[in-house]
Amino acid sequence: FRQDGPFGIVRHPLYASYAAAALAPVLATASPLLAVTFAASFALIALRATQEEVRLRAQLGPPYDAYCRRVKRLVPFVW
């Protein structure tokens, strides 16, 4: 498993970048509607990442579990 660059920070760097891009307008405008949209988008991104990990665990087994213990899913150093 790659553990350098973005893959050493989060397991799904592309999904994390989508979430960051969705968060930017919320921070820039402080719009409640955009906040709700971001929350829905983040929930779906998290669901997709979780679904992928179920498949990866089934295919790759214990080495993937060890990688998951070292690297967070979507939010660097948090989740």
Secondary structure, DSSP 4 states (H G I P E B T S, - for coil): ---SGGGGTBS-HHHHHHHHHHHHHHHHH--HHHHHHHHHHHHHHHHHHHHHHHHHHHHH-HHHHHHHHHSBSSSTTT-
